Amino acid sequence: MGLDEGPVSGFDGPGSELRAAVFADGGELSIGALLVRTTLHQRSSLASALGASLTEPDEMLSVEAIKVDAMSRTGVSGLYAAGDAATSVPPFMAAATASGYLAGAAAAVQLAAGY
């Protein structure tokens, strides 16, 4: 199997089934599945508007996240980020929950210290 970098103009198949990728030059490639790489971006601009920085999506995972330190601090005093918004890995419930717990604990420590 080779690599065809020609522009794809569409897909063909009966109903919702996938049979072939159709190229702009009229050629076809028989396929039964399609994997599309995409970059996950922040859906809200709130963190950026508040002054937080975002990570650059890397080649492997392609996830844009709010930059945080080990305690979920964004670099903006009093602003924490957690969950899917602050991780450079694809969305995962257990990781998001743990991240939220850590951010909450860090914020509580900061509040208790009177910052």
C-alpha positions in Angstrom: 0.0 0.0 0.0 1.4 3.4 -1.0 0.8 6.9 0.0 -1.3 9.1 -2.3 -1.1 12.8 -1.3 -3.5 14.0 -4.0 -6.4 16.1 -2.9 -9.5 14.2 -1.9 -12.7 15.5 -3.5 -15.2 13.2 -1.8 -16.1 9.7 -0.5 -18.2 7.1 -2.1 -20.3 4.3 -0.7 -23.9 3.0 -0.4 -25.8 4.9 2.3 -23.6 5.7 5.2 -21.1 3.0 4.3 -17.6 3.9 3.1 -16.4 2.2 -0.1 -13.8 4.6 -1.6 -12.0 7.9 -1.4 -12.4 9.9 -4.6 -9.5 12.1 -5.7 -9.8 15.4 -7.5 -8.3 13.8 -10.6 -11.2 11.2 -10.7 -9.1 8.3 -9.3 -10.5 6.2 -6.4 -8.9 4.3 -3.6 -10.9 1.5 -2.1 -11.2 1.9 1.7 -13.4 0.6 4.5 -12.4 3.0 7.2 -11.1 6.5 7.5 -9.0 8.1 10.3 -8.8 11.9 10.3 -6.2 13.8 12.3 -7.6 16.8 14.0 -6.4 19.4 16.5 -8.4 19.9 19.7 -8.7 23.6 20.4 -10.2 25.5 23.4 -13.9 26.1 22.8 -13.8 29.2 25.0 -11.5 32.2 24.8 -12.0 33.0 28.5 -8.7 31.7 29.7 -6.8 33.7 27.0 -8.9 36.8 27.8 -7.9 36.5 31.4 -4.2 36.4 30.4 -3.5 32.6 30.5 -1.2 31.1 27.9 -2.0 28.2 25.7 0.2 25.3 24.7 1.1 24.6 21.1 -0.4 21.4 19.8 2.3 18.8 19.3 2.7 16.5 16.3 1.6 13.4 18.2 -1.5 14.5 20.1 -2.6 17.7 18.5 -4.2 19.1 21.7 -4.2 22.8 22.6 -4.4 23.3 26.3 -4.2 26.0 28.9 -0.6 26.1 30.3 -0.5 25.2 34.0 2.2 24.2 36.4 2.2 21.1 38.6 -0.4 22.7 40.9 -2.8 23.7 38.1 -1.8 27.4 38.3 -2.0 29.3 35.0 0.6 32.0 35.7 -2.2 34.5 36.3 -2.6 35.1 40.0 -5.7 33.3 41.3 -6.5 31.6 38.0 -6.4 27.8 37.9 -7.3 25.5 35.1 -8.1 21.8 35.2 -9.6 18.9 33.3 -9.6 18.6 29.6 -8.9 22.4 29.2 -5.5 22.0 30.9 -4.1 18.8 29.7 -2.3 18.0 26.5 -3.7 14.5 26.3 -7.0 13.6 24.6 -10.1 14.0 26.8 -10.2 11.3 29.5 -12.7 11.4 32.5 -10.4 10.0 35.2 -7.5 12.4 34.3 -9.9 15.3 34.2 -11.3 14.4 37.6 -7.9 14.1 39.1 -6.8 17.4 37.6 -9.9 19.1 39.0 -9.2 17.8 42.4 -5.6 19.0 42.3 -6.7 22.5 41.1 -9.3 22.7 43.9 -6.8 21.7 46.5 -4.2 24.2 45.3 -6.7 27.0 45.2 -7.8 26.1 48.8 -4.2 26.3 50.0 -3.8 29.7 48.3 -7.0 31.0 49.8 -6.1 29.7 53.3 -2.7 31.3 53.0 -4.4 34.7 52.3 -3.0 35.3 48.9 
